[in-house]
Amino acid sequence: MSPRDTSYAGVMARKNEIMKVSLGIDYDRYVHSPVSFDYERMMADTGYTHAEIARIQRETKVGDTPLFELRNLTNAVRKISPPGKGATILVKDEAANASGSFKARRASISAYEAAQKGFKGIIAATSGNYGAAVASQAAQRGLKAIIIQEVYDSRGVGQPEIVEKGRACEAYGAEVLKLSVGPELFYLLLLTLEDTGFFNASLYTPFGIRGVESLGMEIAGQVRARYGKDPDAVVITHAGGGNLTGTARGLLAAGCDQTRVVACSVDLSGLHMASDHDFNRKSFTTGHTGFGVPFAVWPDRVDVPRNAARSMRYMDEYQLVTQGEVFYVTELLTKLEGLERGPAGNTSLTAAITLARQMDQDQIVVVQETEYTGAGKHQNAQLSFARENGIEVRRGDPAENVPGKSIVIPERLEQVWGKPQDMIRLRMSYLKNAARNHPVESWDEYDVNFVAEDLKTSPDWVRQHLTEI
């Protein structure tokens, strides 16, 4: 037997085989072309009903989280809104899940699937809350867990939030492999999957996205029970796309087909997430454009052959906010509502304030997650880290914020305004990426229809704009 090739090129050449063994999914069954595949069949083939997902999650302290009306914040928004404006703001308190974030929903089905299939452990590559969620769910299912993190820049300096999340992973019993920023993360994931024979609890599998569907269904049920109507808008912090995809699918499954699905990311324009220099120029890792935009305009840039997280398929709007606005709203939530929560949900809460100011008072906008806070996830640690990296932190007009150079924290609620992304521009970026992966002259009707669904538009729109590129 010839020795295994563990070089970068050798491991990458085996990635599809490794994925098939570590997931039990043969992606070739679904693929039509380099741009299209049978998405709904892939999701359905997970085999779980929504009732089964809810049961599995209850077994490991996930789901049935409270939905709070933010009365004081809603009143504050109404005072600065035009007459009759100022929608009621609700927040789904996902910090109540085991491990302290909605990511527990995502990890729960992967851990259950791994245990059912007889795997001894699970592995995930993540620097976020998902690692802690995987470790927590693995512990409850009697599985080992390995979390692979990008933690450090070339100076050996780790961002406080990532360091805290590594601590949480270890607290739940996981082994944490800590890397510096660079291309080796995916390589090490594949190599570790092959070495251990563990289950691949990737963020981007159908199991993970199906687990988040329960969040959308709970929101629909809770809002209807309390207010007798569907939510008018649900605001979702957007990074890799799984949060938005799963929540939106759950809302649709519950019949909320008129609810606006609004993505929100922190605007870190100009910072490159794979850059050693830029890696620590951001103050937190949560929901920012460094992940949000690339994953929206080309989802299949991930560690599985086809990504189940496809945010543009469900997104109606995409709002951007500044870091300063998020820090301000984080403190406002604590002071007005008695909820001290981390930056993820407060990113979408910032956009919800903007939306509420433009919506009628009889309408409802839901912020669909919170996360735990503390240590490096706390705004004080993050602002201190920013100052240590030479970033100016001051009060003023958040419009003057410059990513990687200054964080400008609003002085008044009126200054929290954010800005919308151009959805046409995002769709065109997706089209260009698709054309690069599969020459347009080779596209057939299946490709056109798939892309139209992926962009929440029509086949005619796709055909028209394909001619422009």
KAWOGI-V851540 format. One record per helix or strand of 2 or more residues. SS is the DSSP state (H for helix, E for strand). FROM is the first residue (numbers start at 1). LEN is the number of residues. If there is no record, write none. Layout:
SS & FROM & LEN
SS & FROM & LEN
This chain:
H & 8 & 6
H & 15 & 9
H & 27 & 3
H & 39 & 6
H & 50 & 10
E & 67 & 3
H & 71 & 9
E & 88 & 5
H & 94 & 3
H & 103 & 14
E & 121 & 5
H & 129 & 13
E & 144 & 9
H & 160 & 12
E & 175 & 6
H & 184 & 13
E & 199 & 2
H & 206 & 22
E & 233 & 5
H & 242 & 12
E & 260 & 7
H & 289 & 9
H & 311 & 3
E & 317 & 5
H & 323 & 15
H & 343 & 16
E & 364 & 4
H & 375 & 3
H & 379 & 10
E & 392 & 4
H & 398 & 3
E & 406 & 4
H & 413 & 3
E & 419 & 2
H & 423 & 15
H & 440 & 3
H & 445 & 10
H & 459 & 8
